[in-house]
Amino acid sequence: MTNPLLYRIKIFAVILIIISSCSNSKKVVEINAYNCKATKYEIQIKTYSAGRGNIHNPFSFSKYDLNDNEWLYVNSINGIIPADSIIFTYVQRRTEFPWSSTNLRGFVSFGSDSIEFKLAFYDRENIKAKDSPYEFNGKYKLNVINDTIPIIEDY
């Protein structure tokens, strides 16, 4: 007969290994503001993610690296821009439904060479639900480029 305490410790150790091996870290690499004729300014938020695991295969602990972009479209890069004047999307120049997110609260603030995010996403279906803060809220260096960026993501 096996010891029930030893059995529980073994199960706990296996669960701990599975949870700790499925890690993810995501950070902002660079933020660029491009002068875009159609929507005034296109803000490229370059991100980098690294981690272990696979949502489609829970028993995979392989490593991954991912470079990605998030995009904001604003009419100005001066002062405070309220959320209702911002178009947020994960796909470049896809600024209409279903690609864009308009369920934003908060603002983006621009300095001479900086950008600060204070945004949150809200649930349209459940107004009483707690807002989800934008994962990159904070202040960052902003590179202003007086040229239109070519399309780098063509889906």
C-alpha positions as CSV (number, residue, x, y, z in Angstrom):
1,M,0.0,0.0,0.0
2,T,1.3,3.4,-0.9
3,N,1.6,6.3,1.4
4,P,-1.3,8.8,0.7
5,L,0.9,11.8,1.6
6,L,3.7,10.7,-0.7
7,Y,1.1,10.2,-3.5
8,R,-0.3,13.8,-3.0
9,I,3.3,15.3,-3.0
10,K,4.0,13.5,-6.3
11,I,0.7,14.8,-7.9
12,F,1.5,18.3,-6.6
13,A,5.0,18.2,-8.1
14,V,3.7,17.1,-11.5
15,I,1.1,19.9,-11.5
16,L,3.8,22.5,-10.4
17,I,6.1,21.4,-13.2
18,I,3.4,21.7,-15.8
19,I,2.3,25.1,-14.7
20,S,5.8,26.5,-14.4
21,S,6.9,25.2,-17.7
22,C,4.1,27.1,-19.6
23,S,5.5,30.5,-19.1
24,N,5.3,33.6,-21.2
25,S,6.9,37.0,-21.2
26,K,5.9,39.9,-23.4
27,K,7.6,43.3,-23.7
28,V,7.6,46.4,-25.8
29,V,10.7,46.6,-28.0
30,E,10.1,49.9,-29.8
31,I,7.3,52.4,-30.5
32,N,7.3,54.4,-33.8
33,A,4.9,57.2,-34.9
34,Y,4.6,57.4,-38.7
35,N,3.0,60.3,-40.6
36,C,0.2,58.5,-42.4
37,K,-1.9,60.5,-44.9
38,A,-5.2,58.6,-44.5
39,T,-5.5,58.6,-40.7
40,K,-2.9,61.2,-39.8
41,Y,-0.6,59.1,-37.5
42,E,0.1,55.4,-37.4
43,I,1.7,54.2,-34.1
44,Q,3.5,50.9,-34.4
45,I,4.1,49.1,-31.1
46,K,6.7,46.5,-31.7
47,T,6.5,43.6,-29.2
48,Y,8.5,40.6,-28.4
49,S,7.2,37.4,-26.7
50,A,9.1,34.4,-25.5
51,G,7.9,31.5,-23.6
52,R,7.2,27.8,-23.3
53,G,4.1,25.8,-24.1
54,N,1.5,25.5,-26.7
55,I,-2.2,26.3,-26.1
56,H,-3.2,23.7,-28.7
57,N,-1.0,21.0,-27.1
58,P,-1.0,21.1,-23.3
59,F,1.8,18.6,-23.2
60,S,4.2,20.6,-25.4
61,F,6.9,22.5,-23.5
62,S,8.8,23.7,-26.5
63,K,10.2,27.2,-26.5
64,Y,8.9,30.0,-28.8
65,D,9.9,33.5,-29.8
66,L,7.5,35.9,-31.4
67,N,8.0,39.4,-32.8
68,D,4.6,41.1,-33.4
69,N,3.0,44.5,-33.7
70,E,0.1,46.4,-32.3
71,W,-1.2,49.5,-34.0
72,L,-2.9,52.8,-32.9
73,Y,-4.3,55.4,-35.3
74,V,-4.6,58.9,-34.0
75,N,-5.1,62.4,-35.5
76,S,-2.3,64.0,-33.4
77,I,0.8,63.1,-31.5
78,N,0.6,66.2,-29.2
79,G,-0.9,66.2,-25.8
80,I,-3.6,63.8,-24.5
81,I,-5.7,61.8,-26.9
82,P,-8.8,60.3,-25.3
83,A,-9.8,56.7,-26.0
84,D,-12.8,57.7,-28.2
85,S,-10.3,59.3,-30.6
86,I,-8.1,56.3,-30.9
87,I,-8.4,53.3,-33.2
88,F,-6.6,50.2,-31.8
89,T,-5.9,47.1,-34.0
90,Y,-3.6,44.1,-34.1
91,V,-3.5,44.3,-37.9
92,Q,-1.8,47.2,-39.8
93,R,-4.3,49.6,-41.5
94,R,-7.3,47.4,-40.6
95,T,-9.1,50.2,-38.9
96,E,-12.7,49.0,-39.2
97,F,-14.8,46.2,-37.7
98,P,-14.0,43.4,-37.2
99,W,-10.2,44.2,-36.8
100,S,-10.3,47.3,-34.7
101,S,-11.1,47.5,-31.0
102,T,-13.3,50.5,-30.1
103,N,-14.1,49.3,-26.6
104,L,-11.4,51.4,-25.0
105,R,-11.4,53.7,-22.0
106,G,-8.6,56.0,-20.8
107,F,-6.1,58.0,-22.9
108,V,-2.7,58.1,-24.6
109,S,-0.4,61.0,-23.8
110,F,2.3,62.3,-26.0
111,G,5.4,64.2,-24.9
112,S,8.2,65.5,-27.1
113,D,9.8,62.1,-27.4
114,S,7.6,59.9,-25.3
115,I,4.2,58.1,-25.2
116,E,2.3,57.0,-22.2
117,F,-0.6,54.5,-22.3
118,K,-3.3,54.6,-19.7
119,L,-5.9,52.4,-21.5
120,A,-8.3,49.7,-20.5
121,F,-10.7,47.5,-22.5
122,Y,-14.2,47.1,-21.4
123,D,-16.8,44.4,-22.0
124,R,-19.6,45.7,-24.2
125,E,-21.9,42.8,-23.2
126,N,-21.4,43.3,-19.5
127,I,-20.9,46.9,-18.6
128,K,-20.6,46.0,-14.9
129,A,-17.6,43.7,-15.6
130,K,-14.2,44.9,-14.5
131,D,-12.1,46.6,-17.2
132,S,-9.0,44.8,-18.5
133,P,-6.0,47.2,-18.4
134,Y,-3.9,47.4,-21.5
135,E,-0.9,45.1,-20.9
136,F,1.6,47.8,-22.0
137,N,0.2,50.7,-19.9
138,G,3.2,52.9,-18.9
139,K,5.6,55.5,-20.4
140,Y,7.9,54.7,-23.3
141,K,10.3,56.4,-25.7
142,L,8.6,57.4,-29.0
143,N,10.4,57.6,-32.3
144,V,8.7,60.0,-34.7
145,I,9.3,59.3,-38.3
146,N,8.1,61.8,-40.8
147,D,7.4,59.3,-43.5
148,T,4.7,56.7,-44.2
149,I,5.5,53.2,-43.2
150,P,5.1,50.6,-45.9
151,I,2.6,47.8,-45.3
152,I,4.5,45.2,-43.3
153,E,1.5,43.0,-42.4
154,D,-0.6,42.2,-45.4
155,Y,-3.3,39.7,-44.3
